[in-house]
């Protein structure tokens, strides 16, 4: 089942990259500060938009998930009670910003594409949690 899910998500990678590009394009940093984001990055909003696309197009439970150890937010897609799998969907922040923690600088001129979207089986991690 998880291979099928991964293939489906990879099949909408262009839409995921497009949603991320929209967030990136609205990021208006001046001297490292944005009116909305401050000095922070945009990974939270990118992940939320990608999760929305997955929910809307594929009907899976998809959530943005913050990882405190790498100060980055990605997407987790989780199977229902009968299906014990988890998939991580991400666009690595090094594709659109530089920095760490809560201070990020926009990389100018970025064009995100489906090649920037990673989809990984995290089912082993799901089993460790349960």
C-alpha positions, 0 to 999 in steps of 0.5 A: 500500500505505501508504494502506491501512496508514494507513487500517487504523491509523486504523481502530484509533485508538480502541484506540490512544487507550484504551491510551494512556489506561490508561498516563496513568491509571496515572501518579501524579505527586505534586509532579511526581514519580512513584514509577516515572517519577520526573520523566520523562514517559510517552511511552515507555510510551504508544508501547510500548502502541500498538505492541503494539496494532498488532502484535496487531490488524494484524500489522505490525512496529511499534516504539517509536522515541525521537527525541533531537531532540525528546526524545519517543518515538512508534511506527514501523510498517515494511513487510516486505522487499518493501514499502518504507514506513514510517508514524509513529503518535503522540499528541503529548505536549502532549496529556497533559504539559508540559515538556521533556527529562526533566522533565514534568508531568502535565496533570490530567484528560486524556481521550485519544480517537482524534482525538489519534492521528496517523498519517503516511506516513514512507516518504520517510524510510525510503528515506533510511535505506536 
